[in-house]
Amino acid sequence: MVRWKLAAFLIFMLGVAGLAVMGIYFSGRIFPGVTIAGWPVGGLPPAAARSKIMELATAILDREIKLRLDDRLMTTSPRALGMKIDIEATLSRAWALGRAGNLQQRLSVFASQRRRVELVYQLEQDRLQAELKRLGGDILKEPVDARLEIDSNGQPHLIPAQDGWQVDTKTLLARLADLSPGQVIDIPLNRLEPRLTSAALAARKIEKPAGSFTTFFNPADTDRTHNIRLATRTLDGTWLPPGGEFSFNQVVGPRTIERGYREAQVIEDRNFVPGIGGGVCQVSSTLYNAALAAGLTIVERQPHGLAIGYVPPGRDATVAYGLIDLKIRNDTPFWYWLKAWVDGDKLAMTFYAAGEAPAAEVVSQVIEKIPPPEEVEVVPHWPPEMEEVKQEGKPGFRTRVIRIIHRQGKEGRQEVVSQDLYPPLPRVVRRGQPAEKVVPSPVP
């Protein structure tokens, strides 16, 4: 045992001494016996080794190779596939043998099987995908989720999902590095599953319209129409799972110029003024009414400060990002899917759900109609008989909205959804200064 330990110690010391000698003798050169992919570079200075690696890289990258995808063959080259060899990183590996690492790692340079350095490969994904598209552009694709489409009769139909296929680049790179002359490489593929499969979508049982509502607008008001279309596109296709809650502001997001919204009329302090995102409240009000008709729970809703004309009294829902929201909750065991679209002067929304999902009857009641008061603004420099209407008045309302929910064909209890007051908009008239009355002096 003592002799064995002594022998091991002597071998170790010889290795240390050998490293020291080689470090002096091969100062500025790669240690002897080192190869790069089988090509000898031992004893070469870095500049000569770099030239050797560049020569090797050219031979490897420009050689003709054959790739196979299913029954298709393509002749190409590693370079055309976006394959690159990192010259400096490969040179650093060769130079580091016997110089870098701990003592045990440096001593490994004396083992012949440890003196081989592999090339450092890189892959340009864009070039790889472009070249492989020539071979299998119809096979290599992203997955497509299952989706619903509405037919001409207004009924939903399931469009099946499609798997995607992607090249396993790590495996392909390894196969290219170990390629033998004349060998055909089978392109390795990874299957990509869609996020929403056909089975998962079918399990949601979207079978019929559960609640719909339509409003109309003036398409000649192009900026307002643009805002309505933009917000509607954001809502289209929204899912509301059982127990799920929907926030209009969260889904639609901020109404800003940076996000594409334009300036149009909005209601502010009971007046119509220009504001970014004008028209979005018509979208939220249309959604509110579709949700009422579908029997969904209204968690948060606020009316406008004035009565508006595109929905019945008491059926509007104003929104302001960060301040006022419309929130809807699904308290049923069914999935709901929202289809929202604009067609000409029409904004329509429909919630679709299972055949046994509830439906509702919504009734608007005007409890009191409040006539608009008249306000007079006197203009001093106008003649007394001059008059103009600055603002037409609009009546106000006290309203009540009632909903009756039907479940599986049976009429449920009646509920009061909201009771609102819409103050009237005054009629404002501008008039000239009345003439002062001249009082005659008393006769003495």
C-alpha positions in Angstrom: 0.0 0.0 0.0 2.9 2.4 0.9 4.6 1.6 -2.4 1.4 2.3 -4.3 0.9 5.7 -2.6 4.6 6.5 -3.2 4.2 5.6 -6.9 1.1 7.7 -7.2 2.8 10.6 -5.6 5.8 10.4 -7.9 3.5 10.2 -11.0 1.7 13.3 -9.7 4.9 15.2 -9.1 6.2 14.2 -12.6 2.9 15.6 -14.1 3.4 18.8 -12.2 7.0 19.0 -13.4 5.9 18.2 -16.9 3.3 21.0 -16.9 6.0 23.4 -15.7 8.4 22.3 -18.4 5.7 22.5 -21.1 4.6 25.9 -19.8 8.1 27.2 -20.4 8.9 25.3 -23.6 5.5 25.9 -25.2 5.2 29.5 -24.0 3.1 31.3 -26.6 2.1 28.0 -28.3 -0.7 25.5 -27.8 0.4 22.4 -25.8 1.5 19.4 -27.9 -1.0 16.8 -29.0 -4.0 19.1 -28.9 -6.4 18.6 -31.8 -9.5 20.5 -32.9 -12.2 18.1 -34.3 -9.3 15.8 -35.1 -7.1 18.4 -36.8 -3.7 18.8 -35.0 -2.9 22.3 -33.7 -0.4 21.3 -30.9 2.7 23.4 -30.9 1.1 26.2 -33.0 1.0 29.8 -31.9 -2.5 31.3 -31.7 -2.3 33.1 -35.0 -1.4 29.9 -36.9 -4.0 27.9 -35.0 -6.6 30.5 -35.9 -5.8 30.1 -39.5 -6.2 26.4 -39.2 -9.6 26.7 -37.5 -10.7 29.1 -40.3 -9.6 26.6 -42.9 -11.5 23.9 -41.1 -14.6 26.1 -40.7 -14.7 26.8 -44.4 -14.4 23.1 -45.2 -17.2 22.2 -42.8 -19.6 25.0 -43.5 -19.4 24.9 -47.3 -19.7 21.2 -47.8 -22.8 19.8 -49.5 -25.3 18.0 -47.2 -28.6 16.4 -47.7 -31.6 17.0 -45.4 -34.7 14.9 -45.3 -38.2 15.9 -44.0 -40.7 13.1 -44.4 -40.2 12.0 -48.0 -38.7 15.3 -49.2 -34.9 15.7 -49.8 -33.0 19.0 -50.0 -29.4 19.7 -50.9 -27.9 22.6 -48.9 -24.9 23.5 -46.8 -24.4 24.2 -43.1 -23.6 27.8 -43.9 -26.8 28.2 -45.8 -28.6 26.8 -42.8 -27.2 29.6 -40.6 -24.6 27.4 -39.0 -21.4 29.3 -37.8 -18.2 28.4 -36.1 -17.0 30.7 -33.3 -13.3 30.9 -34.3 -12.2 32.7 -31.1 -14.1 30.6 -28.7 -12.7 27.4 -30.3 -9.2 28.8 -30.2 -9.7 29.7 -26.5 -10.7 26.1 -25.8 -7.5 24.7 -27.4 -5.3 27.3 -25.7 -6.8 26.6 -22.3 -5.9 22.8 -22.3 -3.2 22.4 -19.7 -3.4 26.1 -18.7 -6.8 26.7 -17.3 -8.7 25.1 -14.5 -7.6 23.3 -11.3 -4.4 21.2 -11.2 -6.3 18.0 -11.9 -7.9 19.5 -15.0 -4.6 20.8 -16.3 -2.9 17.5 -15.8 -5.6 15.9 -18.1 -3.6 17.3 -21.0 -1.3 14.2 -20.6 -4.2 11.8 -21.4 -4.4 11.5 -25.2 -8.2 11.2 -25.2 -8.5 14.5 -23.3 -6.5 16.5 -25.9 -9.4 16.8 -28.4 -11.3 20.0 -28.6 -14.6 20.3 -30.4 -15.6 23.2 -32.5 -17.9 25.9 -31.0 -21.0 26.1 -33.1 -23.6 28.9 -33.4 -26.9 28.9 -35.3 -28.7 31.9 -36.8 -32.3 31.0 -36.4 -33.6 33.4 -39.1 -31.4 31.8 -41.8 -32.2 28.3 -40.6 -36.0 28.9 -40.7 -35.7 30.6 -44.1 -33.7 27.7 -45.6 -36.0 25.0 -44.1 -39.0 26.8 -45.4 -37.9 25.8 -48.9 -38.1 22.2 -47.9 -41.1 22.1 -45.7 -42.8 25.5 -45.4 -46.2 23.8 -45.2 -45.1 21.5 -42.4 -43.1 23.8 -40.2 -45.7 26.1 -38.7 -47.0 27.5 -35.5 -50.0 25.7 -33.8 -53.5 27.1 -34.3 -56.0 27.2 -31.5 -59.4 25.8 -31.9 -61.9 28.7 -32.4 -65.5 29.5 -33.0 -67.1 31.0 -36.1 -70.7 32.2 -36.5 -72.7 31.0 -39.5 -75.2 32.9 -41.5 -78.0 31.8 -39.1 -76.1 33.2 -36.1 -75.1 29.8 -34.7 -71.6 29.0 -33.4 -69.5 26.3 -35.0 -66.2 24.9 -33.9 -63.2 25.2 -36.1 -60.7 22.5 -35.1 -57.2 23.2 -33.7 -54.1 22.4 -35.6 -50.8 21.1 -34.2 -47.6 23.0 -35.0 -44.2 21.7 -35.9 -40.9 23.2 -35.0 -37.3 22.1 -35.8 -35.4 20.7 -32.8 -32.4 23.0 -33.4 -30.3 21.6 -30.6 -30.5 18.0 -32.0 -30.1 19.3 -35.6 -26.9 21.2 -34.7 -25.5 18.0 -33.0 -26.3 16.0 -36.1 -24.7 18.5 -38.4 -21.5 18.5 -36.2 -21.2 14.7 -36.4 -22.1 14.4 -40.1 -20.3 11.7 -42.1 -19.7 12.1 -45.9 -22.7 11.1 -47.9 -25.0 10.9 -44.9 -28.6 12.1 -45.1 -29.8 14.0 -42.0 -33.3 13.5 -40.9 -34.6 16.9 -39.6 -35.7 16.4 -36.0 -39.1 18.0 -35.2 -40.9 18.9 -32.0 -44.7 18.9 -32.1 -46.2 22.1 -30.7 -49.7 21.7 -29.2 -52.2 24.6 -29.4 -53.1 26.4 -26.2 -56.8 25.7 -26.8 -57.5 22.2 -28.2 -60.6 21.1 -30.0 -61.6 18.9 -27.1 -61.2 21.7 -24.6 -63.2 24.1 -26.7 -66.0 21.5 -27.3 -66.2 20.9 -23.5 -67.2 24.6 -23.0 -70.5 23.8 -24.8 -71.0 27.0 -26.7 -74.2 26.2 -28.5 -76.6 29.2 -28.7 -76.9 33.0 -28.3 -77.6 33.7 -24.6 -78.1 37.4 -24.7 -77.7 40.1 -27.4 -77.9 43.9 -27.8 -77.5 46.3 -30.7 -77.0 50.1 -30.7 -76.6 52.6 -33.6 -74.3 55.5 -34.2 -73.5 58.1 -36.8 -70.7 56.7 -39.0 -70.1 60.2 -40.5 -68.5 61.1 -37.1 -65.3 59.4 -38.2 -63.2 59.9 -35.1 -66.0 58.6 -32.8 -66.6 55.7 -35.1 -62.9 54.9 -35.1 -62.9 54.7 -31.3 -66.0 52.5 -31.3 -64.4 50.1 -33.7 -61.1 50.0 -31.8 -62.7 49.2 -28.5 -65.1 46.6 -30.0 -62.2 44.7 -31.7 -60.5 44.4 -28.3 -63.6 42.9 -26.7 -64.4 40.5 -29.5 -63.8 36.9 -28.5 -63.6 37.5 -24.8 -64.2 34.4 -22.6 -66.0 34.5 -19.3 -65.5 31.2 -17.4 -67.8 29.9 -14.6 -67.1 32.1 -11.6 -65.0 34.5 -13.7 -65.2 38.3 -13.5 -64.8 40.7 -16.4 -63.4 44.3 -16.1 -64.1 46.6 -19.1 -61.1 48.8 -18.3 -58.8 45.8 -17.8 -59.7 44.2 -21.1 -60.0 47.4 -23.3 -57.1 49.2 -21.6 -56.3 52.9 -21.4 -57.9 55.1 -24.1 -54.9 57.1 -25.2 -53.5 58.6 -28.4 -50.6 56.2 -28.1 -53.0 53.2 -28.2 -54.8 54.6 -31.3 -57.7 56.5 -29.8 -58.9 59.8 -31.2 -60.6 62.9 -29.8 -64.4 62.9 -29.9 -67.3 64.1 -27.8 -67.5 62.9 -24.2 -69.7 63.8 -21.3 -67.9 65.7 -18.6 -69.5 67.5 -15.7 -72.9 67.1 -17.4 -71.6 68.8 -20.6 -70.5 67.4 -24.0 -66.9 68.3 -24.5 -64.0 66.9 -26.7 -62.0 64.1 -25.1 -59.8 61.2 -26.1 -61.8 58.0 -26.6 -65.2 59.6 -27.1 -67.6 56.8 -28.2 -66.2 54.1 -25.9 -69.1 54.5 -23.5 -71.4 53.4 -26.3 -69.3 50.2 -26.4 -69.5 49.7 -22.7 -73.3 50.4 -22.7 -73.9 47.9 -25.5 -71.9 45.3 -23.5 -73.8 46.1 -20.4 -77.1 45.4 -22.1 -75.9 42.2 -23.7 -74.8 41.0 -20.2 -78.1 41.9 -18.7 -79.9 39.9 -21.4 -77.6 36.9 -20.8 -78.4 36.7 -17.1 -74.9 37.7 -16.0 -74.3 39.4 -12.7 -73.5 43.1 -12.8 -70.8 43.8 -10.1 -70.1 47.5 -10.9 -71.8 49.9 -13.2 -72.4 53.7 -13.2 -74.8 55.8 -15.3 -73.8 58.9 -17.2 -74.5 62.4 -15.8 -77.0 62.9 -18.6 -79.5 60.8 -20.4 -78.2 59.4 -23.7 -80.0 58.4 -26.8 -78.4 55.2 -28.0 -79.9 53.0 -25.2 -83.2 53.1 -23.3 -83.3 55.2 -20.2 -81.4 53.6 -17.3 -79.6 51.2 -19.5 -76.3 53.0 -20.0 -72.9 52.3 -18.4 -70.2 55.0 -18.4 -66.5 54.2 -18.1 -63.4 56.2 -17.4 -60.0 54.4 -17.2 -58.7 54.3 -13.7 -61.9 55.9 -12.3 -65.1 54.3 -13.4 -65.4 50.6 -14.6 -68.0 48.2 -15.8 -67.6 44.8 -14.1 -69.5 41.6 -14.9 -69.4 38.3 -13.2 -70.5 34.8 -14.3 -72.3 33.2 -11.4 -73.5 30.3 -13.6 -71.8 26.9 -14.2 -71.5 27.7 -17.9 -68.9 29.2 -20.1 -69.8 32.5 -22.0 -68.2 33.7 -25.2 -68.6 37.3 -26.4 -68.9 38.1 -30.1 -68.7 41.9 -30.8 -68.7 43.6 -34.2 -69.4 46.8 -36.0 -71.3 46.8 -39.3 -72.0 50.2 -40.9 -73.9 52.2 -38.3 -74.6 49.2 -36.1 -72.7 48.0 -33.0 -73.8 44.6 -31.9 -72.7 42.2 -29.1 -73.9 38.7 -28.3 -73.0 36.4 -25.5 -73.0 32.7 -26.5 -73.3 29.8 -24.0 -74.7 26.3 -23.5 -78.2 25.4 -24.5 -79.3 25.2 -20.9 -77.8 28.6 -19.9 -80.2 31.2 -18.5 -81.7 34.0 -20.5 -83.3 37.2 -19.2 -86.0 39.7 -20.0 -85.0 43.3 -19.3 -87.6 46.1 -18.9 -86.9 49.8 -18.6 -89.3 52.0 -16.8 -89.4 55.8 -16.8 -90.8 56.8 -13.3 -90.6 60.5 -13.9 -89.7 62.8 -16.8 -88.2 66.1 -15.7 -88.5 69.0 -18.1 -85.4 71.1 -18.8 -85.1 74.4 -17.0 -84.2 77.6 -19.0 -81.2 79.6 -18.2 -80.7 83.1 -19.7 -77.3 84.7 -20.4 -77.4 88.4 -20.9 -75.1 89.9 -23.5 -74.6 93.6 -22.7 -73.6 94.8 -26.2 -76.6 93.1 -27.9 -79.8 95.0 -28.7 -82.7 94.0 -26.4 -84.6 92.2 -29.2 -81.6 89.9 -30.1 -81.8 86.3 -28.9 -80.1 83.0 -29.8 -80.3 79.5 -28.3 -76.8 78.6 -27.1 -77.8 75.1 -26.0 -80.9 73.1 -26.5 -82.3 71.6 -23.4 -82.8 67.8 -22.7 -85.3 66.4 -20.3 -84.1 64.4 -17.3 -85.5 61.1 -16.0 -86.0 59.0 -13.0 -85.7 55.4 -14.2 -86.0 51.8 -12.9 -84.6 48.8 -14.7 -86.2 45.4 -13.9 -84.9 42.0 -15.0 -86.6 38.6 -15.0 -84.2 35.7 -15.4 -85.5 32.5 -17.1 -83.7 29.2 -16.2 -84.4 26.1 -18.3 -87.6 27.6 -19.6 -88.9 28.5 -16.1 -89.5 32.1 -15.2 -87.5 33.2 -12.2 -88.0 35.9 -9.7 -88.0 39.6 -10.7 -85.1 41.8 -9.7 -84.5 45.5 -9.7 -81.2 46.0 -11.5 -80.9 49.8 -11.1 -82.7 53.0 -10.1 -81.1 56.1 -11.6 -81.6 59.9 -11.8 -80.6 61.7 -14.9 -80.7 65.5 -14.3 -82.1 67.5 -17.2 -79.8 69.6 -19.4 -80.9 73.2 -19.2 -81.9 75.2 -22.3 -79.5 78.1 -22.4 -80.6 81.3 -24.2 -78.4 84.3 -24.9 -80.3 87.7 -25.0 -79.5 91.3 -25.4 -79.5 93.7 -22.5 -83.1 94.8 -21.7 -83.6 98.6 -22.2 -83.8 100.6 -19.0 -87.2 101.9 -18.2 -87.4 105.7 -18.0 -89.5 106.8 -15.0 -91.0 110.3 -15.7 -90.3 113.0 -13.1 -93.3 114.1 -11.1 -95.0 117.4 -12.1 -94.6 120.1 -9.4 
